[in-house]
Amino acid sequence: MEPVTERLKRLRESAVPKLSVRKMADALEMAPSTYATYETDKKYKKPILPLDLTKKIAEVLVPRGVDRGEIFTLAGVTGELNVQQLQKPGNDEDSSEWVEVTGSVAAGVFRAQSEWAASERYDVRFGPSKVPGAKRFGVRMDGLSMNRTIPPGADLECMWIKFSSVEPKAGDLVIVERTAHDLTEMTCKRLDQEEGEWVLRCESFEPEFQEPIRIPNLSPESIVDDEIRIVGIVLSAKIDLAPAGLSQRRYRVR
């Protein structure tokens, strides 16, 4: 696969008019030597760019004819992630298209309370439910445990298993609840099956997230062992790429 450093250089050089390293750095408001690091594979070793930097790169290159979707692949925003140019919701917006984001998922982070306070929550417009009658909830992806598929900061549209007739199956992205000593970890994992066992896997470039979690069996209602329970199925993911004023996140006065 082409290194992210080479892809960034290729996209910069494809801009019309073409941008030099110095002009690109000026547009991003950083030192030329700092920007040059991101185009040098001997200095920048990571497989993807930071999402915030990629957003700024898009603001510079999209007006110069570079494809927005290809730019965001630099941050790993590909595959199942729903990346689209967001439109400003109208005044007659359908409330059924919005899902409340009530917390975050992050591997290795155990909390006394898995849901955010009401004042911290926000709504995201995912559109009509893909599963009629499903009860949906939203969580924000934090950390790097799924960064091969979902970058940190993405909002996940999820379906509660306990309120649905849909059962999780191998290949699904799922929301996993793990408890230990009255603390709860909420994570996103890929459900897999291996030698008759159910396995939960991270999809990460980071070495600390490579070890799978094995689960003894699958029940019709949920996947459970002593401390692990699958509570939701991920339906889609969205990252807000819109400029200020066009965001499809909204905060409500509570």
GROMACS elastic network, one bead per residue, 0.5 to 0.9 nm:
[ bonds ]
;  ai    aj funct       b0    kb
    1     4     6  0.88583   500
    2     5     6  0.82672   500
    2     6     6  0.65275   500
    2     7     6  0.65847   500
    3     6     6  0.53598   500
    3     7     6  0.63651   500
    3     8     6  0.87346   500
    3    41     6  0.73449   500
    3    47     6  0.68955   500
    3    48     6  0.86501   500
    4     8     6  0.60814   500
    4     9     6  0.85930   500
    4    38     6  0.82819   500
    4    39     6  0.78752   500
    4    41     6  0.81061   500
    4    44     6  0.89323   500
    4    46     6  0.80384   500
    4    47     6  0.59956   500
    4    48     6  0.60014   500
    4    49     6  0.73580   500
    4    73     6  0.88634   500
    4    74     6  0.60870   500
    4    75     6  0.87480   500
    5     8     6  0.52569   500
    5     9     6  0.63453   500
    5    10     6  0.87172   500
    5    37     6  0.85064   500
    5    38     6  0.57535   500
    5    40     6  0.58136   500
    5    41     6  0.57092   500
    5    44     6  0.73231   500
    5    45     6  0.87303   500
    5    47     6  0.85647   500
    5    48     6  0.86783   500
    5    49     6  0.87532   500
    5    74     6  0.87671   500
    6     9     6  0.50895   500
    6    10     6  0.61007   500
    6    11     6  0.86285   500
    6    39     6  0.62972   500
    6    40     6  0.77744   500
    6    41     6  0.76949   500
    7    10     6  0.50443   500
    7    11     6  0.61566   500
    7    12     6  0.85677   500
    7    39     6  0.83337   500
    7    71     6  0.88040   500
    7    74     6  0.74499   500
    8    11     6  0.52198   500
    8    12     6  0.61655   500
    8    13     6  0.86298   500
    8    38     6  0.77516   500
    8    39     6  0.63976   500
    8    71     6  0.79082   500
    8    74     6  0.71623   500
    9    12     6  0.51438   500
    9    13     6  0.61653   500
    9    14     6  0.86080   500
    9    21     6  0.88474   500
    9    38     6  0.87211   500
    9    39     6  0.58681   500
   10    13     6  0.51911   500
   10    14     6  0.61717   500
   10    15     6  0.89894   500
   11    14     6  0.50448   500
   11    15     6  0.66565   500
   11    61     6  0.79910   500
   11    66     6  0.68353   500
   11    67     6  0.87589   500
   11    70     6  0.84419   500
   11    71     6  0.74523   500
   12    15     6  0.55624   500
   12    18     6  0.71429   500
   12    19     6  0.62859   500
   12    20     6  0.79228   500
   12    21     6  0.83482   500
   12    24     6  0.77950   500
   12    57     6  0.89930   500
   12    61     6  0.71370   500
   12    66     6  0.82974   500
   13    16     6  0.82596   500
   13    17     6  0.88937   500
   13    18     6  0.56069   500
   13    19     6  0.63389   500
   13    20     6  0.76677   500
   14    17     6  0.83625   500
   14    18     6  0.64888   500
   14    19     6  0.84829   500
   14    61     6  0.89995   500
   14    64     6  0.86693   500
   14    65     6  0.81849   500
   14    66     6  0.69685   500
   15    19     6  0.66046   500
   15    61     6  0.63148   500
   15    62     6  0.83470   500
   15    63     6  0.87438   500
   15    64     6  0.52005   500
   15    65     6  0.60820   500
   15    66     6  0.59661   500
   16    19     6  0.77813   500
   16    61     6  0.86482   500
   16    63     6  0.87986   500
   16    64     6  0.50690   500
   16    65     6  0.63961   500
   16    66     6  0.82530   500
   17    64     6  0.67059   500
   18    64     6  0.83698   500
   19    22     6  0.79370   500
   19    23     6  0.57690   500
   19    24     6  0.58994   500
   20    23     6  0.51592   500
   20    24     6  0.60742   500
   20    25     6  0.84859   500
   21    24     6  0.51195   500
   21    25     6  0.60772   500
   21    26     6  0.85840   500
   21    32     6  0.65445   500
   21    33     6  0.89096   500
   21    35     6  0.73839   500
   21    36     6  0.67720   500
   22    25     6  0.50877   500
   22    26     6  0.61438   500
   22    27     6  0.86468   500
   22    31     6  0.80987   500
   22    32     6  0.52597   500
   22    33     6  0.86399   500
   22    35     6  0.83829   500
   22    36     6  0.86855   500
   23    27     6  0.61673   500
   23    28     6  0.86330   500
   23    32     6  0.82905   500
   24    27     6  0.51019   500
   24    28     6  0.62849   500
   24    29     6  0.85608   500
   24    30     6  0.88311   500
   24    32     6  0.80107   500
   24    35     6  0.78701   500
   24    57     6  0.85520   500
   24    60     6  0.79114   500
   25    28     6  0.50632   500
   25    29     6  0.59948   500
   25    30     6  0.52462   500
   25    31     6  0.60175   500
   25    32     6  0.50977   500
   25    33     6  0.83900   500
   25    34     6  0.79452   500
   25    35     6  0.56647   500
   25    36     6  0.81508   500
   26    30     6  0.61299   500
   26    31     6  0.72676   500
   26    32     6  0.74090   500
   27    30     6  0.78897   500
   27    56     6  0.88444   500
   27    57     6  0.86630   500
   27    60     6  0.67582   500
   28    31     6  0.87657   500
   28    35     6  0.84208   500
   28    53     6  0.84767   500
   28    56     6  0.65846   500
   28    57     6  0.71144   500
   28    60     6  0.76506   500
   30    33     6  0.83795   500
   30    34     6  0.65672   500
   30    35     6  0.66755   500
   31    34     6  0.51869   500
   31    35     6  0.64382   500
   31    36     6  0.86464   500
   32    35     6  0.51845   500
   32    36     6  0.60043   500
   32    37     6  0.87210   500
   33    36     6  0.50326   500
   33    37     6  0.64721   500
   34    37     6  0.54049   500
   34    38     6  0.74361   500
   35    38     6  0.55938   500
   35    39     6  0.72484   500
   36    39     6  0.52338   500
   36    40     6  0.64202   500
   37    40     6  0.51683   500
   37    41     6  0.78950   500
   37    42     6  0.85403   500
   37    43     6  0.58011   500
   37    44     6  0.60070   500
   38    41     6  0.75395   500
   38    43     6  0.75642   500
   38    44     6  0.56817   500
   38    49     6  0.79359   500
   39    43     6  0.83976   500
   39    44     6  0.74343   500
   40    43     6  0.54885   500
   40    44     6  0.59787   500
   40    45     6  0.86735   500
   41    44     6  0.51011   500
   41    45     6  0.60427   500
   41    46     6  0.87474   500
   42    45     6  0.67487   500
   44    47     6  0.86135   500
   45    48     6  0.88777   500
   46    49     6  0.73129   500
   46   205     6  0.84020   500
   47    74     6  0.84003   500
   47    75     6  0.85311   500
   47    76     6  0.83906   500
   47   205     6  0.72937   500
   48    51     6  0.86132   500
   48    73     6  0.80821   500
   48    74     6  0.54998   500
   48    76     6  0.59182   500
   48   147     6  0.88150   500
   48   148     6  0.88660   500
   48   205     6  0.89378   500
   49    52     6  0.85663   500
   49    53     6  0.69832   500
   49    54     6  0.65346   500
   49    73     6  0.89652   500
   49    74     6  0.56470   500
   49    76     6  0.77779   500
   50    53     6  0.54110   500
   50    54     6  0.63006   500
   50    55     6  0.88685   500
   50    74     6  0.84044   500
   50    75     6  0.59628   500
   50   151     6  0.89219   500
   51    55     6  0.62593   500
   51    56     6  0.88074   500
   51    72     6  0.80823   500
   51    74     6  0.83770   500
   51    75     6  0.53754   500
   51    76     6  0.84653   500
   51    77     6  0.87221   500
   51   151     6  0.74139   500
   51   152     6  0.79131   500
   51   153     6  0.84059   500
   52    55     6  0.51989   500
   52    56     6  0.65777   500
   52    57     6  0.88146   500
   52    75     6  0.88695   500
   53    56     6  0.51739   500
   53    57     6  0.62418   500
   53    58     6  0.86945   500
   53    75     6  0.86304   500
   54    58     6  0.61625   500
   54    59     6  0.86977   500
   54    71     6  0.71028   500
   54    72     6  0.63758   500
   54    73     6  0.89122   500
   54    74     6  0.68591   500
   54    75     6  0.62961   500
   55    58     6  0.51019   500
   55    59     6  0.64238   500
   55    60     6  0.89331   500
   55    71     6  0.85807   500
   55    72     6  0.76177   500
   55   241     6  0.71268   500
   56    59     6  0.50783   500
   56    60     6  0.65620   500
   56    61     6  0.88322   500
   57    60     6  0.51940   500
   57    61     6  0.60986   500
   57    62     6  0.82807   500
   57    71     6  0.76101   500
   58    61     6  0.51447   500
   58    62     6  0.54269   500
   58    63     6  0.83865   500
   58    66     6  0.82322   500
   58    67     6  0.86436   500
   58    68     6  0.63653   500
   58    71     6  0.62681   500
   58    72     6  0.76072   500
   59    62     6  0.60009   500
   59    63     6  0.71927   500
   60    63     6  0.65419   500
   60    64     6  0.72912   500
   61    64     6  0.50485   500
   61    65     6  0.66849   500
   61    66     6  0.54967   500
   61    67     6  0.81241   500
   61    68     6  0.81539   500
   61    71     6  0.82747   500
   62    65     6  0.53283   500
   62    67     6  0.62175   500
   62    68     6  0.59230   500
   62    71     6  0.84179   500
   63    66     6  0.73042   500
   65    68     6  0.88328   500
   66    69     6  0.89367   500
   66    70     6  0.78754   500
   66    71     6  0.75172   500
   67    70     6  0.54316   500
   67    71     6  0.63866   500
   67    72     6  0.89680   500
   68    71     6  0.51362   500
   68    72     6  0.64271   500
   68    73     6  0.89427   500
   68    84     6  0.89502   500
   68    85     6  0.87450   500
   69    72     6  0.52814   500
   69    73     6  0.65678   500
   69    77     6  0.81823   500
   69    78     6  0.81970   500
   69    83     6  0.72935   500
   69    84     6  0.80580   500
   70    73     6  0.52379   500
   70    74     6  0.73167   500
   70    78     6  0.88728   500
   71    74     6  0.57080   500
   71    75     6  0.79715   500
   71    77     6  0.89694   500
   72    75     6  0.54423   500
   72    76     6  0.67573   500
   72    77     6  0.54310   500
   72    78     6  0.76118   500
   72    83     6  0.84805   500
   73    78     6  0.57467   500
   74    77     6  0.72887   500
   75    78     6  0.85596   500
   75   147     6  0.87782   500
   75   151     6  0.71532   500
   76    79     6  0.88079   500
   76   147     6  0.68382   500
   76   148     6  0.62152   500
   76   149     6  0.67795   500
   76   150     6  0.71704   500
   76   151     6  0.64408   500
   77    80     6  0.85861   500
   77    81     6  0.62449   500
   77    82     6  0.83670   500
   77    83     6  0.73131   500
   77   147     6  0.86985   500
   77   148     6  0.84590   500
   77   149     6  0.71244   500
   77   150     6  0.66021   500
   77   151     6  0.65245   500
   77   239     6  0.86129   500
   78    81     6  0.56508   500
   78    82     6  0.79510   500
   78    83     6  0.77828   500
   78   148     6  0.86473   500
   78   149     6  0.67995   500
   78   150     6  0.79383   500
   79    82     6  0.80171   500
   79   149     6  0.67812   500
   79   150     6  0.88115   500
   80    83     6  0.89880   500
   80   149     6  0.70017   500
   80   150     6  0.80264   500
   80   236     6  0.70811   500
   80   237     6  0.72707   500
   81   149     6  0.71326   500
   81   150     6  0.64306   500
   81   151     6  0.88421   500
   81   154     6  0.84815   500
   81   236     6  0.67457   500
   81   237     6  0.50794   500
   81   238     6  0.61733   500
   81   239     6  0.78934   500
   82   236     6  0.67268   500
   82   237     6  0.55491   500
   82   238     6  0.50321   500
   82   239     6  0.73142   500
   83    86     6  0.86929   500
   83   237     6  0.84018   500
   83   238     6  0.63117   500
   83   239     6  0.66049   500
   83   240     6  0.82131   500
   83   241     6  0.79019   500
   84   238     6  0.83844   500
   84   239     6  0.86083   500
   84   240     6  0.86552   500
   84   241     6  0.77762   500
   85   240     6  0.88154   500
   85   241     6  0.70479   500
   85   242     6  0.67735   500
   86    89     6  0.89582   500
   86   240     6  0.75417   500
   86   241     6  0.71383   500
   86   242     6  0.57147   500
   86   243     6  0.89676   500
   86   246     6  0.69365   500
   86   247     6  0.71768   500
   86   248     6  0.70166   500
   87    90     6  0.89325   500
   87   242     6  0.79556   500
   87   246     6  0.63069   500
   87   247     6  0.78864   500
   87   248     6  0.76817   500
   88   242     6  0.89745   500
   88   245     6  0.77056   500
   88   247     6  0.68582   500
   88   248     6  0.69865   500
   89    92     6  0.81250   500
   89    93     6  0.62084   500
   89   125     6  0.86010   500
   89   246     6  0.79298   500
   89   247     6  0.86919   500
   89   248     6  0.72547   500
   90    93     6  0.54559   500
   92    95     6  0.89768   500
   93    96     6  0.87624   500
   93    97     6  0.79517   500
   94    97     6  0.56708   500
   94    98     6  0.76293   500
   94   127     6  0.85756   500
   94   128     6  0.88265   500
   95    98     6  0.55348   500
   95    99     6  0.85441   500
   95   125     6  0.87157   500
   96    99     6  0.77124   500
   96   125     6  0.88896   500
   96   127     6  0.74662   500
   96   128     6  0.64010   500
   96   129     6  0.80658   500
   97   124     6  0.83503   500
   97   125     6  0.55809   500
   97   126     6  0.57783   500
   97   129     6  0.72835   500
   98   123     6  0.60097   500
   98   124     6  0.53724   500
   98   126     6  0.58974   500
   98   127     6  0.65174   500
   98   128     6  0.80649   500
   99   122     6  0.84623   500
   99   123     6  0.53644   500
   99   124     6  0.53827   500
   99   125     6  0.63549   500
   99   126     6  0.67719   500
   99   127     6  0.86382   500
   99   136     6  0.67657   500
   99   137     6  0.60320   500
   99   138     6  0.60345   500
   99   157     6  0.72635   500
  100   121     6  0.69871   500
  100   122     6  0.57647   500
  100   124     6  0.64168   500
  100   125     6  0.89277   500
  100   136     6  0.83952   500
  100   137     6  0.60510   500
  100   138     6  0.55092   500
  100   139     6  0.81961   500
  101   104     6  0.80571   500
  101   116     6  0.88639   500
  101   121     6  0.57635   500
  101   122     6  0.54854   500
  101   123     6  0.57653   500
  101   124     6  0.70822   500
  101   137     6  0.64861   500
  101   140     6  0.68592   500
  101   155     6  0.75300   500
  101   156     6  0.82103   500
  101   157     6  0.84660   500
  102   114     6  0.87693   500
  102   115     6  0.56197   500
  102   116     6  0.56562   500
  102   117     6  0.80532   500
  102   118     6  0.78711   500
  102   120     6  0.80124   500
  102   121     6  0.53420   500
  102   122     6  0.73214   500
  102   123     6  0.87448   500
  102   137     6  0.73768   500
  102   138     6  0.61176   500
  102   139     6  0.59626   500
  102   140     6  0.82591   500
  103   114     6  0.65944   500
  103   116     6  0.50759   500
  103   117     6  0.86496   500
  103   120     6  0.86252   500
  103   121     6  0.73065   500
  103   138     6  0.74065   500
  103   139     6  0.50636   500
  103   140     6  0.63672   500
  103   186     6  0.89567   500
  104   114     6  0.78320   500
  104   115     6  0.77096   500
  104   116     6  0.81118   500
  104   138     6  0.84848   500
  104   141     6  0.58460   500
  104   142     6  0.63502   500
  104   155     6  0.87715   500
  104   186     6  0.72890   500
  104   187     6  0.81604   500
  105   109     6  0.83447   500
  105   114     6  0.88246   500
  105   139     6  0.65496   500
  105   140     6  0.62156   500
  105   141     6  0.53221   500
  105   142     6  0.58073   500
  105   143     6  0.81138   500
  105   175     6  0.80280   500
  105   176     6  0.87744   500
  105   185     6  0.76471   500
  105   188     6  0.63727   500
  106   109     6  0.57948   500
  106   110     6  0.86423   500
  106   140     6  0.88370   500
  106   141     6  0.66834   500
  106   142     6  0.50724   500
  106   143     6  0.55468   500
  106   144     6  0.80041   500
  106   145     6  0.72864   500
  106   185     6  0.73685   500
  106   186     6  0.62547   500
  106   187     6  0.52104   500
  106   188     6  0.75718   500
  107   110     6  0.84146   500
  107   142     6  0.83030   500
  107   143     6  0.71573   500
  107   144     6  0.81920   500
  107   145     6  0.61846   500
  107   185     6  0.70467   500
  107   186     6  0.70864   500
  107   187     6  0.53717   500
  107   188     6  0.78468   500
  107   202     6  0.88881   500
  107   209     6  0.82441   500
  108   185     6  0.68200   500
  108   186     6  0.86961   500
  108   187     6  0.83596   500
  109   184     6  0.80907   500
  109   185     6  0.56978   500
  109   186     6  0.77444   500
  109   187     6  0.87553   500
  110   113     6  0.87574   500
  110   114     6  0.83160   500
  110   178     6  0.85162   500
  110   179     6  0.79569   500
  110   180     6  0.81164   500
  110   183     6  0.55308   500
  110   186     6  0.76956   500
  111   114     6  0.60159   500
  111   182     6  0.86248   500
  111   183     6  0.51544   500
  111   184     6  0.52119   500
  111   185     6  0.63914   500
  111   186     6  0.87701   500
  112   182     6  0.67574   500
  112   184     6  0.62771   500
  113   116     6  0.75293   500
  113   183     6  0.74888   500
  113   184     6  0.71103   500
  114   183     6  0.85442   500
  114   184     6  0.63365   500
  114   185     6  0.73390   500
  114   186     6  0.70560   500
  115   118     6  0.87384   500
  116   119     6  0.79629   500
  116   120     6  0.60685   500
  116   121     6  0.64795   500
  117   120     6  0.55113   500
  117   121     6  0.68858   500
  118   121     6  0.54929   500
  118   122     6  0.86685   500
  118   254     6  0.70370   500
  119   122     6  0.83502   500
  119   251     6  0.85316   500
  119   252     6  0.82082   500
  119   253     6  0.77392   500
  119   254     6  0.64751   500
  120   251     6  0.83180   500
  121   251     6  0.70694   500
  121   252     6  0.82513   500
  122   249     6  0.65636   500
  122   250     6  0.56445   500
  122   252     6  0.68564   500
  123   138     6  0.82064   500
  123   248     6  0.80907   500
  123   249     6  0.55626   500
  123   250     6  0.52655   500
  123   251     6  0.64980   500
  123   252     6  0.80739   500
  124   127     6  0.89567   500
  124   138     6  0.80235   500
  124   155     6  0.76889   500
  124   157     6  0.86842   500
  124   238     6  0.86591   500
  124   248     6  0.57862   500
  124   250     6  0.66284   500
  125   128     6  0.88919   500
  125   248     6  0.57491   500
  125   249     6  0.69003   500
  125   250     6  0.86328   500
  126   129     6  0.78561   500
  126   157     6  0.70478   500
  126   236     6  0.81335   500
  126   237     6  0.85269   500
  126   238     6  0.77680   500
  126   248     6  0.87412   500
  127   130     6  0.85819   500
  128   131     6  0.87187   500
  128   132     6  0.86673   500
  129   132     6  0.61421   500
  129   133     6  0.78832   500
  129   134     6  0.71743   500
  129   135     6  0.87696   500
  129   136     6  0.79066   500
  129   235     6  0.87782   500
  130   134     6  0.83686   500
  130   235     6  0.75316   500
  131   134     6  0.55736   500
  131   135     6  0.89125   500
  131   159     6  0.84699   500
  131   166     6  0.88492   500
  131   235     6  0.87806   500
  132   135     6  0.89639   500
  133   164     6  0.79226   500
  134   159     6  0.63123   500
  134   160     6  0.73644   500
  134   161     6  0.88013   500
  134   163     6  0.69073   500
  134   164     6  0.58836   500
  134   165     6  0.86545   500
  134   166     6  0.89231   500
  135   158     6  0.85291   500
  135   159     6  0.58203   500
  135   160     6  0.58782   500
  135   161     6  0.86153   500
  135   163     6  0.63120   500
  135   164     6  0.73237   500
  136   157     6  0.69799   500
  136   158     6  0.54999   500
  136   160     6  0.60713   500
  136   232     6  0.88578   500
  137   156     6  0.83816   500
  137   157     6  0.63139   500
  137   158     6  0.52890   500
  137   159     6  0.62181   500
  137   160     6  0.71053   500
  137   232     6  0.86456   500
  138   155     6  0.67820   500
  138   156     6  0.55225   500
  138   157     6  0.50034   500
  138   158     6  0.57969   500
  138   159     6  0.85294   500
  139   154     6  0.86341   500
  139   155     6  0.58677   500
  139   156     6  0.53538   500
  139   157     6  0.71279   500
  139   158     6  0.77019   500
  140   152     6  0.79193   500
  140   153     6  0.61652   500
  140   154     6  0.58088   500
  140   156     6  0.60217   500
  141   144     6  0.86260   500
  141   146     6  0.83989   500
  141   150     6  0.75387   500
  141   151     6  0.72730   500
  141   152     6  0.51272   500
  141   153     6  0.53725   500
  141   154     6  0.53432   500
  141   155     6  0.61755   500
  141   156     6  0.70283   500
  141   187     6  0.83991   500
  141   188     6  0.79059   500
  142   145     6  0.83378   500
  142   151     6  0.81343   500
  142   153     6  0.59675   500
  142   154     6  0.79600   500
  143   146     6  0.79024   500
  143   147     6  0.80643   500
  143   151     6  0.81546   500
  143   152     6  0.55711   500
  143   153     6  0.83610   500
  144   147     6  0.50733   500
  144   148     6  0.85205   500
  144   150     6  0.85550   500
  144   151     6  0.70834   500
  144   152     6  0.63798   500
  144   203     6  0.89281   500
  144   204     6  0.65075   500
  144   205     6  0.79433   500
  144   206     6  0.71255   500
  144   209     6  0.82788   500
  145   148     6  0.83308   500
  145   150     6  0.88295   500
  145   151     6  0.89976   500
  145   152     6  0.88296   500
  145   187     6  0.85471   500
  145   188     6  0.81473   500
  145   189     6  0.84898   500
  145   202     6  0.57101   500
  145   203     6  0.64068   500
  145   204     6  0.51124   500
  145   205     6  0.80102   500
  145   206     6  0.72669   500
  145   208     6  0.84101   500
  145   209     6  0.57334   500
  145   210     6  0.86524   500
  146   149     6  0.57260   500
  146   150     6  0.54991   500
  146   151     6  0.69247   500
  146   152     6  0.81297   500
  146   188     6  0.73326   500
  146   189     6  0.74524   500
  146   190     6  0.89655   500
  146   202     6  0.55890   500
  146   205     6  0.81168   500
  146   209     6  0.84771   500
  147   152     6  0.69063   500
  147   202     6  0.87957   500
  147   203     6  0.65039   500
  147   204     6  0.50142   500
  147   205     6  0.66524   500
  147   206     6  0.83778   500
  148   151     6  0.73840   500
  148   202     6  0.88974   500
  148   203     6  0.53859   500
  148   205     6  0.61275   500
  149   203     6  0.64855   500
  149   204     6  0.76994   500
  150   153     6  0.86016   500
  150   154     6  0.67844   500
  150   203     6  0.85643   500
  150   237     6  0.76579   500
  151   154     6  0.61533   500
  151   239     6  0.85505   500
  152   155     6  0.88175   500
  153   239     6  0.68924   500
  153   240     6  0.87070   500
  154   237     6  0.63798   500
  154   238     6  0.55761   500
  154   240     6  0.75316   500
  155   236     6  0.85712   500
  155   237     6  0.55952   500
  155   238     6  0.52859   500
  155   239     6  0.61090   500
  155   240     6  0.83524   500
  156   234     6  0.65861   500
  156   235     6  0.75393   500
  156   236     6  0.59728   500
  156   238     6  0.65065   500
  156   239     6  0.88198   500
  157   233     6  0.86031   500
  157   234     6  0.59030   500
  157   235     6  0.54883   500
  157   236     6  0.52135   500
  157   237     6  0.59392   500
  157   238     6  0.80068   500
  158   174     6  0.82328   500
  158   175     6  0.78928   500
  158   232     6  0.59875   500
  158   233     6  0.54311   500
  158   235     6  0.53779   500
  158   236     6  0.72604   500
  158   237     6  0.88141   500
  159   162     6  0.89650   500
  159   163     6  0.82408   500
  159   164     6  0.77293   500
  159   231     6  0.84338   500
  159   232     6  0.52440   500
  159   233     6  0.52587   500
  159   234     6  0.64623   500
  159   235     6  0.68994   500
  160   163     6  0.56541   500
  160   164     6  0.65322   500
  160   231     6  0.60849   500
  160   233     6  0.68162   500
  161   164     6  0.51535   500
  161   165     6  0.74438   500
  161   166     6  0.69128   500
  161   167     6  0.69769   500
  161   168     6  0.79142   500
  161   221     6  0.69283   500
  161   222     6  0.70113   500
  161   230     6  0.79741   500
  161   231     6  0.56531   500
  161   232     6  0.51418   500
  161   233     6  0.69107   500
  162   165     6  0.80754   500
  162   221     6  0.64659   500
  162   222     6  0.75967   500
  162   231     6  0.71724   500
  162   232     6  0.81444   500
  163   166     6  0.89331   500
  164   167     6  0.78052   500
  164   221     6  0.88767   500
  165   220     6  0.89364   500
  165   221     6  0.84287   500
  166   221     6  0.89632   500
  167   219     6  0.89246   500
  167   220     6  0.64868   500
  167   221     6  0.70205   500
  167   222     6  0.77143   500
  167   233     6  0.86586   500
  168   171     6  0.86767   500
  168   172     6  0.65208   500
  168   173     6  0.86891   500
  168   174     6  0.76800   500
  168   191     6  0.79966   500
  168   218     6  0.88700   500
  168   220     6  0.86699   500
  168   221     6  0.89225   500
  168   222     6  0.78607   500
  168   223     6  0.84908   500
  168   230     6  0.85882   500
  168   232     6  0.82953   500
  168   233     6  0.67174   500
  169   172     6  0.58491   500
  169   191     6  0.69679   500
  169   192     6  0.78089   500
  169   193     6  0.88120   500
  170   173     6  0.87831   500
  170   190     6  0.80204   500
  170   191     6  0.51927   500
  170   193     6  0.60163   500
  170   198     6  0.81006   500
  170   199     6  0.88380   500
  171   190     6  0.63143   500
  171   191     6  0.54607   500
  171   192     6  0.57559   500
  171   193     6  0.85354   500
  172   189     6  0.84666   500
  172   190     6  0.59059   500
  172   191     6  0.54932   500
  172   192     6  0.78561   500
  172   233     6  0.69044   500
  172   234     6  0.73860   500
  172   235     6  0.89650   500
  173   188     6  0.68299   500
  173   189     6  0.57103   500
  173   191     6  0.61847   500
  173   232     6  0.87677   500
  173   233     6  0.60676   500
  173   234     6  0.53441   500
  173   235     6  0.80441   500
  174   187     6  0.83193   500
  174   188     6  0.56527   500
  174   189     6  0.54769   500
  174   190     6  0.62028   500
  174   191     6  0.66573   500
  174   200     6  0.87381   500
  174   230     6  0.67201   500
  174   231     6  0.75923   500
  174   232     6  0.56091   500
  174   234     6  0.54639   500
  175   186     6  0.69498   500
  175   187     6  0.57243   500
  175   189     6  0.64901   500
  175   190     6  0.89058   500
  175   229     6  0.86633   500
  175   230     6  0.58370   500
  175   231     6  0.58224   500
  175   233     6  0.60979   500
  175   234     6  0.69571   500
  176   185     6  0.79574   500
  176   186     6  0.56771   500
  176   187     6  0.51877   500
  176   188     6  0.60506   500
  176   189     6  0.69598   500
  176   200     6  0.88015   500
  176   228     6  0.69610   500
  176   229     6  0.57686   500
  176   231     6  0.60097   500
  176   232     6  0.72753   500
  177   184     6  0.67226   500
  177   185     6  0.57765   500
  177   187     6  0.66881   500
  177   227     6  0.80981   500
  177   228     6  0.58347   500
  177   229     6  0.51712   500
  177   230     6  0.60539   500
  177   231     6  0.66895   500
  178   183     6  0.83603   500
  178   184     6  0.56402   500
  178   185     6  0.50726   500
  178   186     6  0.65238   500
  178   187     6  0.82579   500
  178   227     6  0.53510   500
  178   229     6  0.63267   500
  178   230     6  0.86150   500
  179   182     6  0.64433   500
  179   183     6  0.55407   500
  179   185     6  0.62520   500
  179   186     6  0.88636   500
  179   226     6  0.87654   500
  179   227     6  0.52561   500
  179   228     6  0.67995   500
  179   229     6  0.87651   500
  180   183     6  0.52828   500
  180   184     6  0.64844   500
  180   185     6  0.82999   500
  180   227     6  0.68248   500
  181   184     6  0.84028   500
  188   201     6  0.88836   500
  188   202     6  0.75987   500
  188   234     6  0.83583   500
  189   200     6  0.56834   500
  189   201     6  0.53581   500
  189   202     6  0.52488   500
  189   203     6  0.75462   500
  190   199     6  0.81458   500
  190   200     6  0.55646   500
  190   201     6  0.50348   500
  190   202     6  0.63019   500
  190   203     6  0.73789   500
  191   198     6  0.71091   500
  191   199     6  0.59122   500
  191   201     6  0.65408   500
  192   197     6  0.84136   500
  192   198     6  0.58644   500
  192   200     6  0.61245   500
  192   201     6  0.72833   500
  193   196     6  0.63553   500
  193   197     6  0.55537   500
  193   199     6  0.56163   500
  193   200     6  0.85264   500
  194   197     6  0.52618   500
  194   198     6  0.64208   500
  194   199     6  0.67753   500
  195   198     6  0.84682   500
  196   216     6  0.88678   500
  196   217     6  0.85904   500
  197   214     6  0.68862   500
  197   215     6  0.64760   500
  197   216     6  0.59758   500
  197   217     6  0.65883   500
  197   218     6  0.87442   500
  198   213     6  0.85708   500
  198   214     6  0.59661   500
  198   215     6  0.51553   500
  198   216     6  0.65086   500
  198   217     6  0.63658   500
  198   218     6  0.71771   500
  198   223     6  0.85933   500
  199   212     6  0.64764   500
  199   213     6  0.56053   500
  199   215     6  0.58856   500
  199   216     6  0.87083   500
  200   212     6  0.56528   500
  200   214     6  0.63146   500
  200   215     6  0.76873   500
  201   209     6  0.84844   500
  201   210     6  0.75117   500
  201   211     6  0.73077   500
  201   213     6  0.65346   500
  201   214     6  0.88581   500
  202   209     6  0.60990   500
  202   210     6  0.64576   500
  202   211     6  0.77811   500
  202   212     6  0.69902   500
  203   206     6  0.88733   500
  203   209     6  0.77434   500
  203   210     6  0.76560   500
  204   207     6  0.76754   500
  204   208     6  0.87359   500
  204   209     6  0.62504   500
  204   210     6  0.70799   500
  205   208     6  0.89544   500
  205   209     6  0.79797   500
  205   210     6  0.83889   500
  206   209     6  0.59015   500
  206   210     6  0.73868   500
  207   210     6  0.56656   500
  207   211     6  0.86412   500
  208   211     6  0.75484   500
  209   212     6  0.81310   500
  215   218     6  0.79968   500
  215   223     6  0.75312   500
  215   224     6  0.72543   500
  215   225     6  0.64594   500
  215   228     6  0.80374   500
  216   223     6  0.85918   500
  216   224     6  0.79907   500
  216   225     6  0.68776   500
  217   223     6  0.67417   500
  217   224     6  0.73885   500
  217   225     6  0.80256   500
  218   221     6  0.82734   500
  218   222     6  0.66694   500
  218   224     6  0.72039   500
  219   222     6  0.54112   500
  219   223     6  0.57811   500
  219   224     6  0.76347   500
  220   223     6  0.80691   500
  222   229     6  0.66968   500
  222   230     6  0.58392   500
  222   231     6  0.68795   500
  222   232     6  0.89418   500
  223   228     6  0.75999   500
  223   229     6  0.54504   500
  223   230     6  0.53780   500
  223   231     6  0.82408   500
  224   227     6  0.74102   500
  224   228     6  0.54735   500
  224   230     6  0.69456   500
  225   228     6  0.52970   500
  225   229     6  0.68419   500
  226   229     6  0.84616   500
  230   233     6  0.81814   500
  234   237     6  0.77559   500
  239   242     6  0.89815   500
  240   243     6  0.86397   500
  240   247     6  0.64989   500
  240   248     6  0.68205   500
  240   249     6  0.75747   500
  241   247     6  0.77611   500
  242   245     6  0.79105   500
  242   246     6  0.55578   500
  242   247     6  0.53808   500
  242   248     6  0.78330   500
  243   246     6  0.58234   500
  243   247     6  0.67697   500
  244   247     6  0.63701   500
  246   249     6  0.88773   500
  247   250     6  0.74816   500
